[in-house]
Amino acid sequence: MLFVTPEYNRSVPGVLKNALDVGSRPYGKSAWNGKPTAVVSVSPGAIGGFGANHALRQSFVFLNMPALQQPEAYIGNSARLFNDKGDLVDESTRDFMGKFLHAFAAWIERNAPAG
Ligand SMILES: Cc1cc2nc3c(=O)[nH]c(=O)nc-3n(C[C@H](O)[C@H](O)[C@H](O)COP(=O)(O)O)c2cc1C
């Protein structure tokens, strides 16, 4: 489960938190249980959504979701990285995201629940 999120007031947007909470019930039948996960936070600011990224990681502990630790993905200054059509045109960010997704694919292989 890959989460790509903006940051609201140094935390996750309420709609994303609601989605996590709804998916976690009924108790004992959480849709998230055991699913390998990773976070990409994105922001037009310089900090790259660090607060949202780590707030989300706090929920992963209770939801029992093994979260990719490295590399971390804080994508800052996002307005400069895309063209008018919404394509990611910044080469170093494209390169980084490729490496990030390869690491996540390996993480899924190592942590996917049996069966
Ligand atoms: C209520 C609110 C709080 C926000 N707080 C932050 C913040 O803490 N850090 C940040 O980098 N950007 C913040 N932003 C800017 C959002 O990251 C930016 O609006 C987002 O990338 C665009 O997504 P949206 O269309 O869902 O708002 C905030 C925006 C809103 C509306």
The ligand as an SDF file (V2000), in Angstrom:
LIG
                    3D

 31 33  0  0  0  0  0  0  0  0999 V2000
   -5.6560   23.3790    5.6630 C   0  0  0  0  0  0  0  0  0  0  0  0
   -4.3270   23.3100    4.9400 C   0  0  0  0  0  0  0  0  0  0  0  0
   -3.1830   23.1260    5.6770 C   0  0  0  0  0  0  0  0  0  0  0  0
   -1.9350   23.0230    5.0240 C   0  0  0  0  0  0  0  0  0  0  0  0
   -0.8310   22.7960    5.7700 N   0  0  0  0  0  0  0  0  0  0  0  0
    0.3520   22.5980    5.1470 C   0  0  0  0  0  0  0  0  0  0  0  0
    1.4960   22.2140    5.9130 C   0  0  0  0  0  0  0  0  0  0  0  0
    1.4790   22.0390    7.1130 O   0  0  0  0  0  0  0  0  0  0  0  0
    2.6490   22.0270    5.2390 N   0  0  0  0  0  0  0  0  0  0  0  0
    2.7390   22.1880    3.8780 C   0  0  0  0  0  0  0  0  0  0  0  0
    3.8200   21.9960    3.3340 O   0  0  0  0  0  0  0  0  0  0  0  0
    1.6640   22.5310    3.1190 N   0  0  0  0  0  0  0  0  0  0  0  0
    0.4720   22.7490    3.7330 C   0  0  0  0  0  0  0  0  0  0  0  0
   -0.6390   23.0550    2.9870 N   0  0  0  0  0  0  0  0  0  0  0  0
   -0.5040   23.1450    1.5320 C   0  0  0  0  0  0  0  0  0  0  0  0
   -0.8500   21.7900    0.9290 C   0  0  0  0  0  0  0  0  0  0  0  0
    0.2260   20.9170    1.0630 O   0  0  0  0  0  0  0  0  0  0  0  0
   -1.2260   21.9830   -0.5480 C   0  0  0  0  0  0  0  0  0  0  0  0
   -2.3940   22.6820   -0.5320 O   0  0  0  0  0  0  0  0  0  0  0  0
   -1.4110   20.6350   -1.2450 C   0  0  0  0  0  0  0  0  0  0  0  0
   -0.2310   20.2300   -1.8170 O   0  0  0  0  0  0  0  0  0  0  0  0
   -2.4710   20.6990   -2.3290 C   0  0  0  0  0  0  0  0  0  0  0  0
   -3.4020   19.7080   -2.0560 O   0  0  0  0  0  0  0  0  0  0  0  0
   -4.9400   20.0870   -1.8340 P   0  0  0  0  0  0  0  0  0  0  0  0
   -5.4370   20.5390   -3.1760 O   0  0  0  0  0  0  0  0  0  0  0  0
   -5.5340   18.7900   -1.3800 O   0  0  0  0  0  0  0  0  0  0  0  0
   -5.0060   21.1640   -0.7900 O   0  0  0  0  0  0  0  0  0  0  0  0
   -1.8720   23.1670    3.6090 C   0  0  0  0  0  0  0  0  0  0  0  0
   -3.0640   23.3640    2.8910 C   0  0  0  0  0  0  0  0  0  0  0  0
   -4.2620   23.4240    3.5220 C   0  0  0  0  0  0  0  0  0  0  0  0
   -5.5090   23.5880    2.7060 C   0  0  0  0  0  0  0  0  0  0  0  0
  1  2  1  0
  2  3  1  0
  2 30  2  0
  3  4  2  0
  4  5  1  0
  4 28  1  0
  5  6  2  0
  6  7  1  0
  6 13  1  0
  7  8  2  0
  7  9  1  0
  9 10  1  0
 10 11  2  0
 10 12  1  0
 12 13  2  0
 13 14  1  0
 14 15  1  0
 14 28  1  0
 15 16  1  0
 16 17  1  0
 16 18  1  0
 18 19  1  0
 18 20  1  0
 20 21  1  0
 20 22  1  0
 22 23  1  0
 23 24  1  0
 24 25  2  0
 24 26  1  0
 24 27  1  0
 28 29  2  0
 29 30  1  0
 30 31  1  0
M  END
$$$$
